[in-house]
């Protein structure tokens, strides 16, 4: 396999890891639904949406976009468009840096999910 194929395989593996870790997010009192999709021209997004008892949707998601020889990585947790945790959008020139950032952002969202959902549930009572 050439270096470009290895890079593509590494990116696919990283996105699969991120999708899997976010899909495993659960909360005992809130329904959740994982999602993942590709978007043009060369991007992918993965995450999980929780539906609170009051109907609000809370999303935890990461995305990576390849454009112009660089990779833009984003990660956020939001409730109905309001940012709960907004990780800075970062652009890297190397695939390895993009993969590392994607892994870091997914881990940050996973580690923050229970706390953020509990805070939103406490606001309901």
N, C-alpha and C positions, 0 to 999 in steps of 0.2 A: 504494500500500500504506500502511495506517495504521501508527502507531508500535508498536502491540502486535504486528502481523504482522511488522514489521521486527525486533522484539525476538525473537520466536519463531524467525524465520529465522536470526538471529544465533546463537541458542542451538543450533539444529540444526547449523549450520555448525561451531561450536566443538566440539560433541560428535563430529561426523564427523572433524574434525582430530585430536582426542584418540584416537579409535578407530583411525584410520589410522596414527598415529605409534606407538601401542602394538602394533598388529598387525604392524608392520614389525620389531619386536624379534626378533633371531635370535642364536643362539649355536651355534658349530660342533659342540659335543659334547652338546647338550641339545635334546630335542624341545620344540616350542612349539605352542600352539593359541590363537589370538585368540578373544575373546568380546565380545559386547555385547548388552545387553538393557534393556528398560524395566521399571519396577516401579511399582506403584500407590502413591500416587495420581498423582504427577507426577515421576517420577525416571528417571534413566538411568545405566547403569554400563557401562564399557568397559575392556578390558585384555587381557592375555595371561598364560596359565599355562604355565610350563615344568615338565617332568617330569625330575627329576634321575635319574642312573643307579641310585640306590638306591630310586627310587620316590616320593620326596618331591615334592610339588608346590609351586612357587614362583609366586606371583601378583603381577602389577603391574597396578594398577587405579585408575581415577578414577571419581568419581560426582558427580552434581549432582541436587539435589532442590528443587523449587519447593514452598513451603509457607507459607501465611499472608502472602503478599506479600514473601517473602524467598527467597534461594537459599542452600542449604547445599552446600558443595563439600568433598569428601574425596579423599584420595589416599594410597595405601599400597603397600608391597611387603611380602609376608609369605611365610613358609615354614611350611606346615602349621599356620597360625594364629599363629605367632610373628612379631612385627613385626620386619622388617629395616630398613624406612624408613617411619616413620609421620608423614605430613605432618599438621599440625593441622587439625582440622575447623573450617571457617570459614563464617560466615553473612554474606551481604551483602544489602543492601536493593535494590541496583540490578543490573539485568541485565548492564550493561557490566562492572561489577566482578566479577560471577560468572563471566562469560566469560573475563575476564583471568586470574582465579584458576585456572579450569579449564585454560587454556592453560599457565600456569606450572607447575601440578602435573603435567600430562602431560609437559612438558619435563624436569622434575626427575626423574621416574621413568625416562624414556628415557635420560637422561644417567648415571643410577646403575645401570642394569640389568646391564651387562657386568661391572662391578666386583663387584656383589653376587653374581652367579652364579659368577664365578671364585672368590670367597671360599668359597662353599658347596662347590664342586668340590674345592678344596684341602683342605677338611676330610675329604673322602672317601678321600684317599690317605694 
